[in-house]
Amino acid sequence: MNVLMINIPAEGHINPTLGIVKALVDRGDSVHYVTTEEFKERIEGLGAHVYVHSTQLKPITPKEMKNANIHEFLQDLLKISHETLSIVQKLAASITIDYVYHDTFGAGLLVKDYLKIPSVSSTASFAIPEEQFLEISRNISAGASLDSSPKLERENAFLTKQMEDKFGIKVKQPFQFMMNSADLNIVFTSRSFQPGGEYFDESYIFVGPSISNRFQSNDFPLEELKEQKVLYISMGTVLQGFESFFQTCMEAFWDFEGKVVLSIGKLTDITKLGEFPDNFIVRNYVPQLDVLQHTDLFITHGGMNSTSEALYYEVPLIVIPQTSDQPLIANRLVELHTGYRIDPDEVSVEKLKEAVQTILSDPSYQQNTKKVSQSFKKTGGVEKALEAIDRHLSL
């Protein structure tokens, strides 16, 4: 089969799909993945064909996120969707695509309509029924705005009309680019970790986090983590502007009895952070799955991808939620006693030390994290996802 995969260019959306890509390729399907240059190497390393578009999601700081208008994000998704459809148009002229596997964000349903083929959706976070989406969006992290922005709305309406005219498709409503649900929805968590998981019908298949080898070159010294207590700190790859937070971490953990791995992101200038304590390993990029297998405690923004990977490897978390679904994820971790939440405006040397001491001295965090990990590993993984896809396509 020829499988078309549509996604948005973000680590937390791309990485969960890599296990699906590998499983499809391994069984003989031909996978055609539309993304950006940043993700080409790791996807091609799995045996897929990659088609590159140029539009990136704009990096943003937490402060900018608080004052953001959601129409700005929609404009990015519109531009990505236009380029994606252009690639699909050319690709469909040379091969017959059997179905499209798409993220909840982006052009998935438009591609389905354009090609008139079946689709399967997957969500990189908790599943959210469509009718709840707009209500939740109105409370996006610290007041990100859904308010009217006449200039942005005019620009987005123009971009939408351009796309509709060029490809003969119809955008049903503006937030379609953030709500690409389908008759079959793959959810990369367990039903027990999903809030209200028992209420989702059989169109939602819970398969656990997609953990797979990532074919990326790196020079990280994993051997330095062996037989050490390891504290890993990362605030993800989408948000930027965490220099003062990283410096607070350096002050808080200069005397940590073990290794502190600090991933500062690709856009942070490492030379501006000052001199690092001897027990710190600081990198712009960290091979996260490898590091988590040696980690005792993870301090993070609480993105779903990072959270799921930590829980899979039985690593408790300290979560400092910034935006989007991160407060919801942080609350779920606290509810299950697998994590400790610190609000961004409460971060201090003392608070970080207190949180680390609390988790490392209380074995129930580790025990509860192990339970969640076991729930992930019992879901059926990518094999269950492929069985559901095959069953769906045969209907």
QUIJO-V759073 format. One record per run of one state. SS is the DSSP state (a for helix, b for strand, c for the rest). FROM is the first residue (numbers start at 0). TO is the last residue. If there is no record, write none. Layout:
SS,FROM,TO + SS,FROM,TO
//
This chain:
c,0,0 + b,1,5 + c,6,9 + a,10,25 + c,26,28 + b,29,34 + c,35,35 + a,36,43 + c,44,47 + b,48,51 + c,52,58 + b,59,60 + a,61,65 + c,66,67 + b,68,68 + a,69,91 + c,92,97 + b,98,102 + c,103,106 + a,107,114 + c,115,116 + b,117,122 + c,123,128 + a,129,136 + c,137,139 + a,140,142 + c,143,143 + b,144,144 + c,145,148 + a,149,166 + c,167,172 + a,173,177 + c,178,183 + b,184,186 + c,187,195 + a,196,198 + c,199,202 + b,203,205 + c,206,220 + a,221,224 + c,225,228 + b,229,233 + c,234,237 + b,238,239 + c,240,241 + a,242,251 + c,252,257 + b,258,262 + c,263,268 + a,269,272 + c,273,278 + b,279,282 + c,283,286 + a,287,291 + c,292,295 + b,296,299 + c,300,302 + a,303,311 + c,312,314 + b,315,318 + c,319,324 + a,325,334 + c,335,337 + b,338,340 + c,341,342 + a,343,345 + c,346,347 + a,348,360 + c,361,361 + a,362,376 + c,377,379 + a,380,393 + c,394,394
//
